[in-house]
Amino acid sequence: AQSVSQHNHHVILSEAASLELGCNYSYGGTVNLFWYVQYPGQHLQLLLKYFSGDPLVKGIKGFEAEFIKSKFSFNLRKPSVQWSDTAEYFCAVNHNYGQNFVFGPGTRLSVLP
Amino acid sequence: DGGITQSPKYLFRKEGQNVTLSCEQNLNHDAMYWYRQDPGQGLRLIYYSQIVNDFQKGDIAEGYSVSREKKESFPLTVTSAQKNPTAFYLCASSIDLGGELFFGEGSRLTVL
């Protein structure tokens, strides 16, 4: 069965620190990759997505992610976090436009002011 | 504004009772989904529907039922057969199967 792992359960950073959240998936074929974010009290929303092309993808709010096919990874990065980035982040994989998005367990990010 | 509306936001029920969670979308999306979110487990797919009057089981369909009589609506019933129903339930939709998901705000069900 396909699976998505996220390296950290809870990350705590100070404002202006750099962020990298790891995501690895198990499926070896063609995949579409996503990062979703859930701010406190809000619904899940898309941060960024990769379908094809440039493996470095830029999303909203200064986030970016890099798809490294050989490592089955899609890590999320941000050079300088803000307190408002405090949220839960989910990596998701969808293979070949199939019906099932496989989500990782989530990483909770706490940014201290 | 287009979006997905879930209701109720919070729901308390006694064991053995069936409950139905509502999900309505005005995005004109063909595909709709129900996910269950538990702490530390991410989102798990319960059911999905690609078109009206058609739906398929996801990974954890046991104890749940759905219907898709209208494009806009995809209600989820949590039956008494669901052994651990207390959870946060998320409805989502996409333009077509496998496209970017748009989520509702969720319904938190607590079974006493």
Interface residues (C-beta under 8 A of the other chain):
Chain A: V4 H9 N32 F34 Y36 Q42 H43 L44 Q45 L46 K49 F90 A92 N94 N96 Y97 G98 Q99 N100 F101 F103 G104 P105 G106
Chain B: I4 A31 Y35 G40 Q41 G42 L43 R44 L45 Y48 Q50 Q56 G58 D59 L90 A92 L97 G98 G99 E100 L101 F102 F103 G104 E105 G106
